Structure formats: C-alpha cells, structure tokens
C-alpha cells in the first residue's frame, strides 16, 4: 500500500452556465469537494489531481492549448487575453489544491467535452476519472446530453460521476 | 479534511463461476485490490469497507441473513452448515482487511444481486459503491446482464465499476 506512486485522479471541470467564466459550475465544485473529503482526506501526498477543462471552439482562432498550470504562480504570468477568455477557471482548483497541499496539474483542450475527456484519459492514463453531473431526469437528458454517461461507457479507466446535491440545484436544473 | 468520519465504501462481492464457493470472483478480487491500492492506500484509518454478498435464492429455505462479520474470529463460530453453503466467501475479504488494519463489515442478503445492492445502498448509505465488472462486450451483455451498469444508473450514491484486467480474463469471458 505504501511507497507506490500517487493515485492520479483526473477531473473534468467546466464553467458555470449561470455566472460564466471564471466561475466553476456547481457540479464541478461539488465533484471536487467530494473527492477531497471522501477520497483524498488527510492523505494529501497520496494523490495527484489532474484538472481538464474542455472549451467548446469559437471563431476567434484561440489555440494556446499547451500551457500547463500547477501552482498559483503559473496564473500570474497568464496573459490578459487568456484571462478575459476565462482560462482562469482553472485557477480556483489549482489554488485550492495548493492551500491543502495536494499536487495538481491543470490544462485546457478544445472540442466536444465528452470526446476530448475520453481522448485525454487515453493519453494521460489516470487511475480514476471524476466528473460532476447535474443529475438530470431522462427527459432533460435527451436535450442536453450528458458527459458523465458517455464517459462511464467509453473512458478507458474507472469513472465516478458525482451528482449535485439536491439543495444546490438551481431553479432550472439544466443550469449549473 | 481531518477529523471527519471514515469514508464508507460498500463493495458488492460474488463467488467465482469457475471455482465456486468459497472463492471470490476475479472481478470481485480485482475491485477490492484496486480500492486498497488506489483509494485507501496507507490511510487505513480513513476508510471502512462494507462487503455485501448477494446469494441467488435456492430451494432449501436458507435464511440466516442477519449475521454481521467484522473480524476473522467471527468466522470461527460459523456453523458447519453455513460453511458448506459458501458463506465463508466473505472470510477472504474480512481477513485481508484485518491484516491491513482497515475496519470492515460483511453480510449476506438473498435475492437479485442488482436489486439487492441498490436496496442496501439506500439502507446503509455508503459514501461510495465499488463493483467489479467483467467488461463484457455489448453482445455478451445482452445475455448475462450486468450488475454494474444497473447500479451506476440506480444506486443512490456514487458508483465505481472496476473492469477486470485483460490478463486476468478467462478463456470464456463470461466466466469470472
């Protein structure tokens, strides 16, 4: 049990549909808090968290996709351009990890979130993928799709899907 | 992070289809080993494992379902009758936990495994359910059903499904 490499947990995180960038969605924050409280606990050296944010492509040709953020300082050097584009969504998660003393890495990719997450799992080979989920009913799922269901079927590693707490669900449950 | 109650992980475990009782299936052992290596790690006081074995009912009216096993000694008092019926499948898991120093409980229920597991999740309210999976293809799944898919949809807690390692898959992948 001891002496092994840290357990690498990948987390797919996205922005709030209500507040926009740089705010993380309710389900992303919930999944992150759950992982810290229930899995990492006090064993901060036993885990490394890998935060992936997938941006849906837009028209302005933004393609600075190769930056890796691992400490609060990395965000200080971030260009103004990237800040306005919401890249500092990741800053929240990296700062929290830094405070607690859990190693982390964070990066951004562009594309269809569910496809990109599964592709990155294949590339990075984490021990576990954690994704937040809005816990929508079958009717709502048809229209908005669900990343978590797709990943549970297709990701090449074990997957935990963490549903939002009932008391954190916004008036319109499609919001997050 | 510290001072909180232990994270309670429920595991559904079953017997080997090849070797029968009291041997645990390949996927049950794999899910158990994964949980120890990747989640519990050295933090043995931070977790409690709850082993549930669901027996499919047979005709001899066996109904001694209320025993709880939490240490190797508990199995010494087991009646010969129960031993021949395979209840000591649970002994393997309880002994391993005892060696490592992880608190555990183990019990047996009768019924349809997927329904009973979800029912027990509702009753016991673990933080996480871990189930092993044979990782069958869609064609095989139609005929044998899969407990893990059902639980991922219906259990009222986060679920991890751990697939068997490729090098542990028997000649006939339906075996376990």
Interface residues (C-beta under 8 A of the other chain):
Chain A: X1 X2 X4 X7 X34 X36 X37 X38 X39 X40 X41 X42 X43 X44 X46 X100 X127 X128 X152 X158 X159 X160 X161 X162 X163
Chain B: X1 X2 X4 X7 X34 X36 X37 X38 X39 X40 X41 X42 X43 X44 X46 X100 X127 X128 X152 X158 X159 X160 X161 X162 X163
